[in-house]
Structure formats: structure tokens, C-alpha cells
């Protein structure tokens, strides 16, 4: 990709603009008596931001005022900088604002009852905590660990099987983009399995964030496999990419079954996969 000098300079200025927005939003929210807590997730909390890091903002408000703040989420975001556009839904509890400085702010609003100890809350940066809620929840969250359940693994493998079959159907119908979509979901399914195998909570399905690149938790050999499972639009190439995926699927499936005491049944697996 050819990037112009003007765009390169814009990108180099992103950290400065990000700090300006952080300063504005913290000044705004911390001085609001109805805001009980403000904290960050993502790369800001993990202290591993790069030029293109978003601001993952979390806001806890008084329960009785939650709906008012949710409805006003876009107007609130406009206080922090010049918003070019929003990409969220009116009924959602979050707002995704894109600013003219190429900064994106994902601001999520919560009632106090929404905040419960979770592995997702182990890596957060608290900047405001009137009641001490976040401090308590963080301490409890740190004692938690993730282990996949039998149900999670059963759902994972069933979806993998389904995407293999669906890719074939779409190829036969000459719906190539749909087939490629299935292939992409198969790759994502494999990253989910690798995370489960390693005891790391997987991303929400559909979210490729931090699965590749310098901040990935995947091993080099796993990243190399992801690259090998690419394909162009040719039907034979799509099916070939799926075929190259199957040995690792079988390995990690066996590993997860052994960990959880779930029946592997390799003959059943082969029967399903060999249909295409």
C-alpha cells in the first residue's frame, strides 16, 4: 500500500491527539457527579498502545440515570473532539465515535449491577472510582482463571463442521464471497480453539483484534499456519485451504477433548469432514 507523506504525518500525530481526547473526556466525566467510575480496557489498560490504538472507554453511571446517559451517548462524545461519524446503533449501550484526528473511541455505559468480577476485567486501568466498586471488582477478577467448558467446545466444533459444509454448498452455488466468508470463520474458529487450549478466553466470535501482529498471543507456528490457510477466489483453492486446516483441527480437537473428558470419536469426525 502506498501511503502519502501527508497521511504518514497524520499517523505520527495520532498519539498526541489521543492524549488530547483522553484529557477532555476525563475532565468531562470525572467532574460529573452522576458518573461513579471511569476505566479503560484494551491497549491503554495494557500499556501497549501503538499509533492506531483505539480508546476503549468504560463508564459506570447511577442506575436510575443509566437510560438518560445511554440516550445522550453521542452528544457526550461530541464534547471530547470533532466527531466525523458514529457507527453504533441507537438502541445499543455503547457509542463508537470516529474523530477527525483518526482516533476512535468506544465508550460503553454500565449500571453498577452490570459490573461483576470477570476475566475480562483483569486488565483495566481505573481513573475514577467514587464508591470503590471497580477496585473491589478488579481484586476479585484477578483471582479468576479461564477454563473452557464442555458446552463451549461442543458448540465450537459444531460450528466448525457447519462452516466446512456451508463452504462447499456456497462453492457449488458459485457464491464465492459466501464461501470465502466461511473460510474466514474457519480460520477464526481455529484461533478460538488455540486460545481455549492455552487457557486464554477467546475473542468474541467475529473479532480478529490482536490475533495477528506484534500483540498476538498466538505462537509463531500458529501465525504461520494462519498465513498458509489463505486462498484466492478459485473454488479449488478454497477447498484446498480448508483441507490444509483439518490436521490441526483434529489435533486441537483431540487436545480439548482430553482436557475436558469429552469423547473425541475420530471416526465420527472423519465422517462429517469427508462429506465434502
C-alpha positions in Angstrom: 0.0 0.0 0.0 1.3 3.4 -1.0 0.8 6.0 1.8 1.3 9.7 1.1 3.5 11.9 3.2 0.5 13.8 4.5 -1.1 10.6 5.7 2.1 9.4 7.3 2.4 12.7 9.2 -1.2 12.4 10.3 -0.5 9.0 11.7 2.6 10.1 13.6 0.4 12.8 15.3 -2.2 10.3 16.4 -0.7 9.7 19.9 -0.8 13.4 20.6 -4.4 13.7 19.5 -5.3 10.5 21.5 -3.9 12.1 24.7 -5.9 15.3 24.0 -9.1 13.4 23.7 -8.3 11.4 26.9 -7.7 14.6 28.7 -11.0 16.1 27.5 -13.1 13.0 28.3 -11.6 12.5 31.7 -12.2 16.2 32.6 -15.8 15.9 31.4 -16.6 12.6 33.1 -14.7 12.9 36.4 -16.5 16.2 37.1 -19.9 14.6 36.6 -21.4 13.6 40.0 -23.6 11.0 38.3 -20.6 9.1 36.9 -19.5 6.6 39.5 -16.5 5.1 37.7 -14.4 5.6 34.6 -11.9 3.0 33.4 -10.1 1.8 30.3 -9.8 -1.6 28.7 -7.7 -2.6 25.7 -4.3 -1.4 24.8 -4.5 1.7 27.1 -5.1 -0.6 30.1 -2.4 -3.0 29.0 0.1 -0.1 28.3 0.8 -1.4 24.8 -0.7 1.2 22.6 0.6 1.8 19.1 -0.2 4.5 16.5 -3.6 3.1 15.7 -4.9 2.1 19.1 -8.5 2.9 20.0 -9.7 4.4 23.3 -11.7 1.6 25.0 -13.6 3.7 27.5 -15.9 2.3 30.2 -18.4 4.5 32.1 -20.4 3.4 35.2 -23.3 5.7 36.0 -26.0 5.8 38.6 -28.6 3.1 37.9 -31.6 5.5 37.8 -29.9 7.7 35.2 -28.5 5.0 33.0 -31.1 5.3 30.3 -30.7 9.1 30.1 -26.9 8.7 29.7 -27.3 6.0 27.1 -29.7 8.1 25.1 -27.2 11.0 25.3 -24.1 9.0 24.4 -23.5 10.6 21.1 -23.9 14.2 22.4 -21.5 13.2 25.2 -18.8 12.0 22.7 -19.0 15.3 20.8 -17.7 17.1 23.8 -14.4 15.4 23.5 -13.5 16.4 20.0 -14.7 16.8 16.4 -16.7 13.7 15.5 -16.8 12.7 11.9 -19.3 9.9 12.2 -20.7 7.3 14.5 -21.1 3.6 13.7 -23.2 2.3 16.6 -26.9 1.5 16.9 -29.4 3.8 18.7 -30.5 1.0 21.0 -27.0 -0.1 22.0 -25.4 0.6 25.4 -22.3 1.8 23.7 -21.1 4.6 21.3 -18.4 4.3 18.7 -17.2 7.7 17.7 -14.7 8.4 14.9 -12.9 11.8 15.2 -11.3 14.0 12.6 -7.9 13.2 14.2 -8.3 9.5 13.1 -9.0 8.5 16.7 -11.8 6.0 17.5 -13.4 6.0 21.0 -15.5 3.0 22.0 -17.5 4.2 25.1 -19.6 1.7 26.9 -22.1 2.7 29.6 -22.9 0.4 32.6 -25.2 0.2 35.6 -23.5 -0.8 38.8 -25.2 -4.3 38.6 -23.6 -4.8 35.2 -20.1 -4.7 36.8 -19.2 -8.2 38.0 -15.9 -10.0 38.5 -14.7 -11.4 35.2 -11.5 -12.4 33.4 -12.3 -9.6 31.0 -11.8 -7.1 33.9 -8.3 -8.3 34.9 -6.6 -5.8 32.6 -8.2 -2.5 33.2 -7.0 1.0 34.1 -9.2 2.7 36.6 -9.1 6.6 36.6 -12.2 7.3 38.6 -14.0 5.2 41.2 -16.2 7.1 43.7 -17.6 4.1 45.5 -14.6 1.8 45.3 -16.7 -0.6 43.1 -14.1 -1.0 40.5 -11.3 -1.6 43.0 -13.2 -4.4 44.6 -14.3 -5.9 41.3 -10.7 -5.8 40.0 -9.3 -7.5 43.0 -11.9 -10.3 42.7 -11.3 -10.6 39.0 -7.6 -11.2 39.4 -8.3 -14.4 41.3 -10.3 -15.8 38.4 -8.9 -18.0 35.6 -10.4 -19.2 32.3 -11.1 -22.8 31.5 -13.3 -23.8 28.6 -16.5 -25.8 29.3 -17.6 -28.9 27.6 -20.5 -26.9 26.2 -18.2 -24.3 24.7 -16.1 -27.0 23.0 -19.2 -28.8 21.6 -20.5 -25.5 20.2 -17.1 -24.7 18.8 -16.7 -28.0 16.9 -20.3 -28.0 15.7 -19.8 -24.5 14.2 -16.5 -25.7 12.6 -18.3 -28.6 11.0 -21.1 -26.4 9.8 -18.7 -23.8 8.2 -16.9 -26.7 6.3 -20.2 -27.9 4.9 -21.5 -24.4 4.1 -18.3 -23.5 2.3 -18.9 -26.5 0.0 -22.5 -25.6 -0.6 -21.7 -22.0 -1.5 -18.9 -23.1 -3.9 -21.3 -25.4 -5.7 -23.8 -22.4 -5.9 -21.0 -20.2 -7.2 -21.4 -17.9 -4.2 -17.7 -17.3 -3.9 -17.8 -14.4 -1.3 -20.0 -16.5 0.9 -17.6 -19.4 0.6 -14.7 -17.1 1.5 -16.7 -15.8 4.5 -17.0 -19.4 5.7 -13.2 -19.9 5.2 -12.5 -16.8 7.3 -14.8 -18.1 10.0 -12.9 -21.5 10.0 -9.6 -19.6 10.5 -11.2 -17.7 13.3 -12.6 -20.9 14.8 -9.0 -22.3 14.9 -7.8 -19.2 16.8 -10.7 -19.8 19.3 -9.5 -23.4 19.8 -5.9 -22.4 20.3 -7.0 -19.8 22.9 -9.2 -22.4 24.7 -6.3 -24.9 24.6 -4.0 -22.3 26.2 -6.5 -21.3 28.9 -7.0 -17.8 27.4 -10.5 -16.5 27.0 -11.2 -16.3 23.2 -12.3 -13.1 21.5 -15.9 -12.7 20.8 -16.5 -14.6 17.6 -16.0 -12.3 14.6 -13.4 -10.2 16.4 -9.9 -10.5 14.9 -8.4 -7.9 17.2 -4.9 -8.7 18.4 -4.9 -12.2 16.9 -2.2 -11.2 14.4 0.7 -8.7 14.6 3.1 -7.9 17.5 0.4 -8.0 20.2 -0.9 -11.5 19.2 -0.9 -14.2 22.0 -0.5 -16.9 19.3 2.7 -18.7 18.8 4.8 -18.2 15.7 3.9 -21.6 14.3 0.2 -20.8 14.8 0.6 -17.5 13.0 2.4 -19.3 10.2 -0.5 -21.7 9.8 -2.9 -18.8 9.6 -0.9 -17.5 6.7 -0.9 -20.9 5.0 -4.7 -21.1 5.2 -5.3 -18.3 2.8 -7.0 -18.5 -0.6 -8.0 -16.7 -3.7 -11.4 -16.9 -5.3 -10.8 -20.2 -7.1 -13.1 -22.9 -5.7 -10.4 -25.5 -5.8 -8.1 -23.2 -3.8 -10.8 -22.5 -1.2 -11.4 -26.2 -0.6 -7.6 -26.8 -0.6 -7.2 -24.2 2.2 -9.9 -26.0 4.2 -8.2 -29.3 3.7 -4.9 -27.9 4.9 -6.6 -26.8 8.1 -8.0 -30.2 9.0 -4.9 -31.9 10.5 -4.6 -29.0 13.1 -8.3 -29.1 13.7 -8.1 -32.7 14.6 -5.1 -32.2 16.8 -6.5 -29.4 18.8 -9.9 -31.1 19.0 -8.3 -34.2 20.5 -6.4 -32.0 22.9 -9.5 -30.2 24.1 -11.5 -33.4 24.4 -8.7 -34.9 26.6 -8.6 -31.8 28.8 -12.3 -31.9 29.5 -13.1 -35.6 29.4 -15.2 -35.2 26.2 -15.5 -38.1 23.8 -13.3 -37.4 20.7 -14.8 -40.1 18.4 -12.4 -39.6 15.5 -14.4 -41.8 13.1 -17.5 -39.6 13.7 -15.3 -36.5 13.0 -14.0 -38.1 9.8 -17.5 -39.0 8.6 -18.6 -35.4 8.9 -15.5 -33.9 7.3 -15.2 -36.4 4.5 -18.7 -35.4 3.2 -17.1 -32.6 1.4 
